[in-house]
Amino acid sequence: MAVFGLVSAVAGFVKVRYLIDRAIIDNIVFRAHYRITSAILFACCIIVTANNLIGDPINCIGESAVPSHVINTFCWITYTYTLPANQMKQVGTQVAHPGLGTDTGEKRYHSYYQWVPFMLFFQGLLFYIPHWMWKQWEEGKVRMISDGLRGAIVENKQERQAKAFRLVQYIMDTLHLHNSYAAGYFFCEALNFVNVVGNIFFVDTFLGGAFLTYGTEVVKFSNMNQEQRSDPMVEIFPRITKCTFHKFGASGTIQKLDALCVLALNILNEKIFIFLWFWFIILAAMSGLALLYSMAVVLLPSTRETILKRRFKFSTSSGASALVRETQVGDFLLIHLLGQNLNMMLFSEVLDELCRRLHVGSSSGASPASVPSAPSTLEMSPIYPEIEKYSKDTEI
C-alpha cells in the first residue's frame, strides 16, 4: 500500500486543472512532456525501487563457503554477465538458462540495473526543465491579464464588451512588445524536441547500444516462429545471469567461484523500457510536428491568418488579414494563448474590437465613456484592488 501511496503523489502532474485556477500557457504537446512523461518516469522510478513488489532485486546461488548476502552484494555493486553465443541454444538440454553455459567466447556484461532508478528520476527532471524555464520566462503574464475571465461565461453583453475593451486596451498599449516573450516560448518548445531525441540516445548509451532497435526487435520477435526466435527482452534484461567471485583459499591460492544470479528486477525493467521506447518515439514525432507548426507560425503570416479563421472562428477574412498584418509574432502568440483561456464568445468580442482598433487607429474608436482607461499589467493583477484601496487610505 505504501507503493500506491507514493505513486499517487505523482498524480499531481496529470490532475485536471480548471481554467479559473490555472492559466494555459502552452500547447498539448508541450504539456505531454512535463505532465505525462515526467509523471510516467517518476512513477517508474518509484516502482523499481519498491522491492516488496518482487522481493530482493538480486539473489545469487553460490558455494556454501561464501555467505549468500556477500555474493548478492558483490554481484549487485559490480556486474553480472551472459554469453550471447548460448542465447539460441535449447533450454533444458543444451543450457540451463538462456545465455548461460561454459565461459567460452564473448561475454555480455550487465551493470546497469543498480542505476535504473537514478536514471529514471534524472530523465523525469530533464522533461520538466523546459516547462520550468518557460514559467520563469513567462512570469505569469497570461494569468494576470486574464484573471477573472478564464472559464467565465458573461451573459450580460455590456459587461462582456467592457471586459473585452479592457483586455484589448492592454494589448494595444503593449503592441509589438512581446517578441522576446515569444522567443522564450519557441526556444523551450525546441528544447522539448531536443530533449526527447537526446533521451532516446541517452538511454541507448545506458543500455549498451541496445535501445535504438529495442522496440522493433520486440515486434519482430512476436511475429517469428517460436522455435527459431530469441526474446530480445531476455537478451537485454536477462532474468538469470552469471557472476564470478574470487577469494583466497585455505592455502592462500586464489579460488574462482561461479554464481548464478536471479535478477527479479528485470521483469519490471523490460516492461518499463519497451513502453518508454514506444512513448519516446510517439512523443518525438509529435514534438517534431509541433516544432514545424511553430516555425510556420513564425515564418508564414498566412499560417497565422488560417489559425484565426479556422481555430478561433474569426468573423471576417479581411479582419483576420488586417490583424495579422498589423501585429507581430509575439503579439499573435499572446492573442493565441488568450484564445485558449477565454470562452469563445468573450474571445470573439476581443478579436472584433482589436480588429476595429487596428483599422481605425488606437487613438480613435470608442468614446472615452464606453472604453475604460488603459490598464497596466499591475492593474490586470488580482491584487490591484487591494493596492488601490491602500493608496486611497494613505491619502486620507
BELFENUR-V179954 format. One line per field, one symbol per residue. phi: phi as a letter, one per 40 degrees, with the letter a starting at -180 (. if undefined). psi: psi as a letter, one per 20 degrees, with the letter a starting at -180 (. if undefined). A space follows every 10 residues. Layout:
BEGIN
phi=???
psi=???
END
This chain:
BEGIN
phi=.ccccccccc cccbccbcdc caccbabccd cccccccccc cccccccccc cccbgccabb bbcccbdccc cdcccccbab abbdcccccc cgbcbcadgb iccbgcbbcb bcccbdcccc cccdccccdd ccccccccfg cccccbcgbc gcbccccccc cccccccccc cccbdgbbcc cccccccccc cdcccccccc cccccccggb cdbccccccc ccbccccbbb ccccccbccb bbabbbaccc cgccbbbcbc bcccccccdc cccccccccc cccccccccc cccccccccb dccccccccc cbfccbcccc ccccccbbcc cccccccccc bbcccccccc cccccccccc hccbhccdcc bccccccccc ccccdccccc cccccc
psi=hhghgghhhi ihhjqppqhh gpqpjarhgg hhghgggggg ghghgggiin hihjbqhppq oaqihpqhhg gggghgierr rrohhjhiqp phghqhqpjr aqmqaqpoqo jhhiigghgg ggggghihgh ggghhhghkk ghggijpihp jpoohogghg hgggggghhg gghkpjjjhh ghhgghghgh hgghghghhg hghghhjkji hhjgghhggh hijrphikqp ohhhghmqhp rqpppqrpah jiqpqpppqp ponhhihggh hghhghghgh gghggghghh ghghhhggho hhghghghgg gjlphqhhgg ggghhirrgg gggggghhhi iqqhghhggg gghhggghgh qiircqqhhi pqqpqrhghi qiighhgghh gghhh.
END
